[in-house]
Amino acid sequence: MTDAGADPGDMQGLALGWYREGARAALATVIEVWGSAPRPAGSQMAIAGDGRIMGSVAGGCVEGAVVAEALEALGEGRPRLLSYQVPDESALAVGLACGGAIRILVEPVGPDGLPEAILARIVEARAARQPLAHVVHLSDWTRRLEGERGGLAERFRADRSGIEDGEFIHILNPPLRLAVVGAVHIAQVLAPMAAACGYDVLVIDPRGAFAAPGRFPGQRISQDWPDAALAAFGPDARSAVVTLSHDAKLDDPAIGVALGSAAFYVGCLGSRRTHEARLARLRAAGIPEAQIARIRAPAGLAIGARTPAEIAVAILAELTRALRQGG
């Protein structure tokens, strides 16, 4: 079976589970791309010895060749490097949008490949929402795990895996999350859009008529009071918070929690006049100016958005800019 849309961050856990069940398992990872390769460095596919696969490294027929190579590597128990270079006229036949090239690292799980202990530590770090980098030397296969402090900070911020000095640095950030306060019409569009961009979305609104499952199919919903729900959510550096309710009783408590967290984005909907009143309330509540300055309001890039869908696009665009470019 295969699922090219599977969360790439789950590939390590899947491979570890297969290995511990007694099945052989390997991970195939894109380590370098040129041209129009459709999957970035760091994209992964898990392959079991019985032919089961999950994930994607190219979105096309390259996967078939990679699986064949991975099954051979499982027999040897050792990693191998694969290269695929495709001219424009042949690109579509192997899953590339047009001419391009990719390099793929295949790692069987085991003592001479990807050690179980390292894979288990990667899986544990993901469950604990701890950023981690898996660094593999591409000649002697030595490995190490590094945290986000130090020389890899920019790679962690940009989610950019790649090769440096003969080593592949695989950035393994925790999954992105978004808390949306106010289950209003904009939230109905923003939540699925954010989910499509890889965010684990939580919609928060204590008003049952608004936070009804039928209004947000497939989304997580909390009807707790926003400050309690957001505190339980635990915003971290891979989390964003947007308040949309236009009700100070709901928005302000959530904003206070968000500003005291490491959330990379805190956006608040409302007119400039509404925001001035909001700032006055937050100052009166004793929230420090340095925290208040983090608020992006009105939330969203200034693109002239009018409809709920356009406003959601503007918010998600600003959120993406904050994630990828900072500031």
N, C-alpha and C positions, 0 to 999 in steps of 0.2 A: 504494500500500500504506500501511497505517497500523498503529501499535502504541502505543495509549494508555498502555501500561505501561512504555514506554521510559524509561530514565534521563534526566530532564530536563537534567542536566548535560552530556549528550552532544549536545544539539541544536545547540550552536554548532559543534562539530567536524563534525557531519553537514552543516550548511549550508555551512561553509567547503569541505568536500570537494566538494560539488555545484558550488559556484561555481568552484572551481579545475579541475573537469572540463569546464567550459564551459557547464554548465547554469545558468540563473538560479536564485537561491535567496533566500528571505526567512525571517525569524524573526518569529513572532507571540508576544508576551509579555503575560501578565496583569499589569497595572500597578496595578489597584485593584479591590477587591471590596466589596460591601455585601450584607447578608443571608446567604443560604445558598449562595452560589456554591461549587461543589464543589472548585475548584482555587484555591490561594492565590496571592497576588501573587508573581511570579517564575516561575510555571509557563510552559512554552514549547512551541511546536510549530514544526517546520521544514517549509517548503513549497518544493518545487522547481517550476520553470517548466513541467515536463511533468505536473504534477499529483500527484507523489509527496508524501506527508506522513508525518511521524513525530512522536509526542508528543501532548500534549493541553492544551487551555486551558480546557475546561469539561466534558469527559466526555460530551458529547451533541451535539445537532443544531446548536449554535452553531458547532461546528467547520466545518460546511458553509458557513455564511455567511462565516466568517473566511477560509477557503480562497479563496472567490470574491473577497473584498476583496484578499487577498494577491496573487492573480494579476493583478488590475487594478493594484495598486501596483508589481508587477514591470514592468509595461508603462511606468509613469511613472518608475520608479527612485527614488521619494521615499517617506519614511515617511508613515503616516497613523494617526490614532487612531480606534478603534471603540468604541461604547458599546452595551450590551444591557441593557435593563431589562425585567424580566418579572414580571407580577402572579402571585399564588399560583395562580389557576385555570389559568394557561397554562404554569406553570413546567416541568412534566415534558416538554412538547412540545419544549423547547429545551435539555433536559439539566440543568436545575437541580432540586435536590431539592424546593424550594418557592420562594416569591418571593425575588428577589434581583436584583443588578445587577453587571455587570463592565465594566471598561474594558480594552481591549487595544491594545497598540502593535504595529503591523506595520512591519517594517524590511527593505526589500530590501537585499541585500548589494551594495555598489557605491559609487562616489564620492559620489553625492548621498544615499545612505542610510546604511547601516552600513558604514564603510570596511573594506576587506579587512585592512588593517594592524591595526586595533583588534580585529577578530574573531580574527585570528591570534594576537595577544597574549593574548587570553582563553583560547584553546585551549592555548597554551603554558603559561600559568599553571596551568591545570587539570592538565595532564600532570605538572607539577613540584610539585603539591599546594601551590600558593601562593594564599592567599585574595585575592580581587580584587573590587572593586565597579565596575560599569559605570554611569556617571552620565550621563543623557541629559536635556537641557533640552527640555521639551515644546512650546516655542514656536519657537525658532530652530534646534533639532536639534544644537546644539553638544554635544560629548561629552568626557568625560575618564575615566581609569581611576585608581582610588585603592586603596591597600593598607589593611590592617586597623588600622593605627595612626591615632590621631586621633579625630575626632568620630563615626566610624562604628563604633566598637568594639562598642557594644551591639547594633547591627544584625547585625554579624558573629556575635556570640555567639548571638543568637536566630534566626539564619537568616531575618531579616525584611527583605524587599524592600518598597519603598513610595515614596510621593511626599512630597517636602519642598520647599517654596519653588519650586514649579513644575518641579522636576526629579524624574525617576524614578531611584531608586537601586536597581540590581539587584545583590543580594548573591550572589556566586559563590564559595561555599566549596568546598574540596576534598571529595570524597566521604567519608562516614563509614566507619570501619573498626572491626572488633572482632577481637581475638585471644583465643581460648579455649584455655587450657592444661588439658589433661586431657580425653581423648575418652571421657568417661563418659556415663551415661544422661541426665544433665541436659543435657549438651552436645548430645546428639542432638535435644533439643527446642529448646534455646536458639538453636542455629545457624540453623535455618530461620526461627524467629521474628524474629531480628535481621535476617536477610536481607530478610524481608518489610517491615521498618521502614527499609530503605535502607542497611543496613550491608554492606560487603564483609567477609566473615567468613573468618578463618583458624583452623582447628582444629589445635592442636599437641600431639603426643604421640609419644614415640619408641617406644612399645610397639605393634608392628605389629598385634597382635590387637585392640587398641582402635581405633587409627587406620586402620581398614580402609575403603576407599571404599564398600563396601556398607553400612556403618553410617552414612555421611554422604553420601548421594547428592546430587550437585550442589554440594558444598561443597569449598573448597580445604583440603587437608590437608598438614601437614608432619610428618615423622617424625624431624626433627632434634632434638637436645637443646634443651630449651625456651629457654635463654638465647641460644643461637646462632640459633634460629629467630626469636625475638623481636627480636634485634638486627638481623637481616636485614629483618624486617617494618618496623622503624623507627617506633615509636609517636610520633605528633605530637599537636598540639592537637585534631585531629579523630579521635583514636583512643581506644579503650577496651580494657582488658585485664581478663580474669576468669580466676582460677585455680580449678580444680574437682577436681584429681586426688586431694586428700587425701594426697599423697605428698610429703614435704618435699624429697626429692631432685629432684622435677620442679618443684614450685611455687616453692620459694625462689629458685633461680637466675633464674626468669622474673620474680618479684616485684622482685628487685634491678634488673633491666634496666628494668622498667616504672616504678619509682619514680625512676629517674634520667632519665626521659624527660618529655615535655610532655603525656603522655596525660591526658585530662580525667577519666578514671575508672579506678581500680585497685580491683577487688573480689576478695575471697578467701573461698571457701566454708569452712565449718567451724564447730564449736561455739566458744563463748567460751573454754573451756579450751584447745581446739586453737589458738585465736588467741593466747592468752597465751604458749603455748610457741613459736609462730611469732615473736612480737615479741621474745622472748628470743634466738632464733637470729639474727634480723636485727640486733639490737643488737650481739651478739657478732661479727657479720660486719663491723661498723663502719659500718652504714648510718645516716646522720644522723637524729635525731629528727624534724626537719622533714619529711623524706621519709616516714618511717614513719607520721606522722600523716595522710598522704594515703590510707592504706588504708581501704577500707570493708569491715568485717567484723563479723559474718557478712554476706556479700554479699546484697543484696536488701532491699526494703522489708519491714518487719515486718507481714505480712498473715496470719500463721498458715499459710504455705504448707507442704504436706506432700509432695505427689507431685512427681516430676520436672517435670511441666508447670507446676504451681503455683510451684515454686521458680524456674523459668525466667521466668515472668511477673513474679515479684517482682524478679528481677535486672534484667530489661529495664526495668521501671518505675523502679527506682532509677537506672539508667543514663540513662534519658530525663530524669529530674529533674535529674541532674547536668549533662546537656547543655543543657537549656533554662533552668534556673534557677540553675545554678552552686552553689557551696558544698558 
